[in-house]
Amino acid sequence: MAKIISSKLPIRIGLIGCGAISDAYFANMAPYASYARIVACADLNPKQAAAKAEKHGVAKVCSVAELLDDDEVDLVLNLTIPQAHVEINFASLRAGKHVYCEKPFSLTTAEGRKVLEEARKLRLYVGCAPDTVLGGGIQTCRKLIADGEIGRPLAATANMVCHGHESWHPSPAFYYHKGGGPLFDMGPYYLTALVTMLGAVKRVAGFSLTGFRERVITSQPLQGKKIKVETPTHITGLLEFASGVQVTLTMSFDVWKHSLPLMEVYGTEGSLSCPDPNTFGGAVRVFRKGDEDWSDVPLAFEDKVGRGYGVAEMAVAITKERLHRASGELALHVVDIMESILRSGETGRAITLKTTCRQPAAIPAGLALGELK
């Protein structure tokens, strides 16, 4: 096992998985280079890794094995496909490196729990997307709830419904394989936002179906290719939070058009309309008892941050030896919620979760782009 290299800023990052999402990380982490800096990248396709390195000014291109063995890499940024997340997370930890991965954290709660156990044993940090909840939109919503602007939260709704990704994604098959589907693909954004605002979930119930057993790709370059659907594509869930808040959740790749709200929270004194949790900013609106209509609320936090903000925040936490916000603990709880909703749909029974998590600390208001505290 490689030694743990450094706990000084900037934390040196090796990026594994130079697909489409990597561009966002390369670009959005640039303002935070004094905290966390990408020094190497690797991909199963060496040409793709080389192209990304040239585009974003990364000096070192290497194989995955070479990156894991590199003493000048402190933290692995795991942007591989969901089916490879656990494997790369384990390999990173056993190489003596902290790891931050894209969502979902794992495909099962049992696998994810083993990753966290390994990290605790090795005294290493584990983080996971989404970090969108650290942006101005959801952080403003969190503050409004904490400040009592809508009274005591009673209920909420969260809805991500569309007709799937085969019309635009260049290689959409994995969205319809095990570990894909609307719940494991988009659920982490909505569920992480709900936990950030309302705390941990206690119990869930769910129903699921597969609207289409086969999908035909209409995007390039695979237009006309058929995909066999292996996972539910329309899921309805009911979540009971530890605080008593009840939430209805709908995740679907089977809906052509809708007028559902993305996410709303309902309290004893009013209602809160939340922005798309797949973004860092967005419109926040409040309706208070006695109002005639919704009122727009200015964001109290920086909204120009992007994917990679959670990695930079984790880097600071490593050097300060404190808890970080986009944590593996939170990500595992979200996996448990999703897995339990699907299992409830199969068994017809409500399921009490096996995990819990702390509500992530709020981001300090007023931070400028490139600033962390």
N, C-alpha and C positions, 0 to 999 in steps of 0.2 A: 504494500500500500504506500502511495506517495505521502510525503509529509504534508501537514497543513501549512501553507506557505506564509500567509500574511493576514494580519487583522488591521492593517493601516490603510487609510484612504490614499488614493482611490483603490477600491477593490478591483482586481484584474479579472476580466470575464472572458470565458471561452464560449462561443455560441455554437451550438450543434443543431443543424436543421435550417438550411438557407432557403426555405421556401418563401411564398408570397408574404407571409406575416413578418418575416425577418426585416424587411425594409422599414416597417414601422418602428421596430425596436432600434435598429441602427440610427434612424433619424431622430427619434424622440428622446433617446438617451444622450444625445450629443450635448444638450445644455447641462447635463448632470455629470460630465466627464470628470469633474474634480472629486466626485463621490464614487463613481463606478464607470470603468472604461473597458470597452470591448477590445481585446488585444489579439484574439485569434478566432477563426471560424472553421467549421468542418461540416461536411455533408456527404451522404452516400454518393452523390454526384460531384466529383471533384471540380468539374468545369463550372457548376453552379456556385460552389463555394468561392472559386477564384473570381467569378464575375461579381459576386456581392462584395468581396474584399476590395476589388478595384473600385467599385462604385462608391463605397463608403470609407475608403482610406484605411482599411485594416491591413496591417503589415504581414500577419502570419496566416497562411492557409495550410491546413494539415488534415490528416485522417482523424477519425473519431478516437481511435486508440492513441494516436500521438497527442491529441489535445488532452485526453484524460491523464496522460503521463507527464504533462508539461508542468514543471515546477513554477512557471511564471503565470499560471492560471489558478486563481483562488476560488472562483465560483463558475459553475457551468449553467448557462442559460439554455434550457432544453426546449427547443421549438420543433421537435419531431412530431409525427402523427400521434394521435391519442393512444393507439395500440402499442406504441414504443415508449410512452412516458415512464412507466414503472421501471422498465429495463435500464433506460439511460439514467434515471434518478438513482437507482441502486449502484450502477457502475460509477457514477460521479461521487457518491458518498464513500464508496469503498476505495476510491482514488484519493480520499482525503479532502474533497472539495465540497463547499456549500453548493446547493442547487436550487434553481428557480425554474419552474416549468410552465408551459402553456396549459390551459384548461382542456379537458378535465384532469384532475390530479391523478386519477386512476380509473379503471373501468369497474372495480369492485371495492367495497369498503375494506375487505380483508387484505387486499394487495396494498392499498394505501396505508393501512395501519402498520404493515410491516416496514414500509419506507420510513415512517415517522419513528418507529422503534429503532431502526438502524441509525437514524440521524441522532436520536437521543443518546444511544450507546456511544457514538463517535463524537458527540458534542459538536455537531454541525447544524447549520441552519437550513431549513427547507421552506421555500416560498412557492406560490402558485398564482397564476392569473385566475380571474380577471382583476386588474388593478384599476379598471374604469371607476370603481366605487370610491377611489381616492381623489377623483376629479371634482370640479366645482358643483356639478349637478347633484349627485347623490350626497355629497358632504353638506350642501346647503339644506337638502331635505332632512338629513340626519339632525342638523342643528335646530331646524324648525320644530321637529318632533321633541327633541330634548328640552327645548325652551317652552314647550307647552302650547305652541301656537294653534294646535288642533285639539287640545285637551288630551285625555287619555286615549291612546290608540285602541280601537276595538277590532278592526278588520281591515283587510286590504285585498286588492286583486292585482294579478300580474298576467299579462297575455303576450305571447309571441306566436303569431299565426301568419303563415304564408304558404306558398305552394312549392316549397323546396328550392334547392340550389342548382338543379340540373340545367336551368335556363341561362346561368351566368358563370358558374364555376368551371374552370378549365379541366378539372379532374374530380368530379363530385361523388364518385362511387363510395368513398369511405363514409360519407354522411348517411348512407343507408345500410352500412354493415354494423355488426356488434360494436358498441362503443360510440355509435353515431346517433342518428335520429335527433329530433328537435330538442328533446330533454337534455341529453348529454352534450349536444352542440351548443345550444343557446341557454339552457337552464342555468348554467353557472353564473351568467351575468345577472339574471333576475334574482336567483336565490341568494347570491352573495350580497346583492344590494339589499334584499329584505333582511338578511341577518345583520348587515351593517347598520340598518336603521332600527331594527326591532329586537335584535338578540337571537338566541338559539331557538331551534325548532325542537319540540318534544315528541310529536306524534303526527303521522300522515296516513292518508287514505288515497287511493288512486284507481283510475280506470284507463285503459289504453286500447287502441285498435290500430290496424294497418289499413289505410284507405286504399292503397294501390300496391299490389304485390310485385309490380315491375315498373321501372321508370325508364323513360327514353331521354337520353341526353340531347339537348337542343343547342348547347353551346359548342364553341370550337375549342380544341381541335378534335374532339371525340363525338361530334354530332352524329346521331343515329345509333350509337352504341346503347345497348340495354343494360340496366342494372337490376339485379335481383335484390329485393328489399328484405333485409334480415332483422329489422328492428321496428318496434311500434313507431308510427308516424303521427299519431294524434293522442295526446295524453292530457287527462284532466286530473288535477290533484287538489286535495284539501289538506292544509297544513295547520296544526295547532302549535303555537309558539309557547315556550316556557312561561311567558308573561300572560298567556291566555288569549292573545290576539289570534284570530282565525283568518286564513288567507286562502283564496281560491286561485288556482294556477292552471293556465291552459297553454300547452306547447304543441304546435301543429305544423306539419309540412303538407297538409291536405286541404287548406282553405284558399280559395281563389281571391276572395275580397272580404273585408270586414270593416267594422267601425268601432272595435273594442278599444278601450284605453290601454296604453302600454302598462302603466302601473299607477295605482292610486291607493292612498292610505286614508282610512275613515276613523275619525276620533269623536269624542264626546262633545267637542266644541267646534268641529269643522272638518274639512276634507283637504287632502294634499294631492295634487297632481304632479307626478314625478317624471323626469325625462327618460329617454331611452337609456337603459343601463348598459348598453353596448357602446355608449359614448361617454366622454369625460365631462361634457358640459350639458347644454340643452335647457329648455324652458322649464321653470318651476312655477307652479301656480297654487294659490291657497284660497279656499272659501271658508270664511269664518261665520259662525252663527250670527244671523242678522244682516249679512251682506246680501247684495242683489245678484252678484255674479262673482266669478273667479277674479283674483287679483294676481298680476305678475309679481314675482319676487326676484330682486337682483341677486345674482350669485355672490356669495360671501367668500368664495375661494377661487384660486387660479383655475381657469378652465382650458388653458392652452397646453396643458400637459398631455402626454399620450402614452401608448403602451411602452413599458419600460420604466415608468415612474415608480412602480412597485419594487422593481429590482434595485433602483437607486436608494429608495427608502430602506430596503432590506440591508443594503451595503452599510448605511449609517448605523443601523441597529446592530450589525455584526461588530463594528468597531466600538460601539458603546456598550455592548453586551446587554442589550435590552430586547424586549419583545418587538417584533415587526408586525406590520398590519396585514399585508397580503400573505398570510401564513399558511403553512401546510395543515395546521390544526383546523383552520377555517375551511380550507379546500376539502379536507377529508369529511367534515361535517356536511358539506354540500353534496359530496358523492353519496354519503349515507342517505341523505334526503332523496336524491334521485333514484338510487337503487331501491329504496324502500317503497317509493311511489310505484315503480314498475312491479315490484313483488306483490304489493297490495292489489294491483290490477289482476295479477295472476291467481292470487289466493282468495280474493274477495274479503279480506280482513284488514282492518286498520293495524298499523305497525308502529310500535314505540321504538324510537331510534336508539341505536347503541352508542352513539357519539354525542358530544356537545362541544361547545367552544365558547371562548370569551367573545364579547362584542368588541371588534377592533377599535382601538383608540381613534378619536377624531383627529383629522389633520388640522394644525393650527391655521386660523384664518389669516389672510393677508400675505401669504408667502408669494414671492415673485417667481416667475419662470426661472428655473435653474437653482432655486434656493430650497434647502431642506433644513429642518431643525429636529 
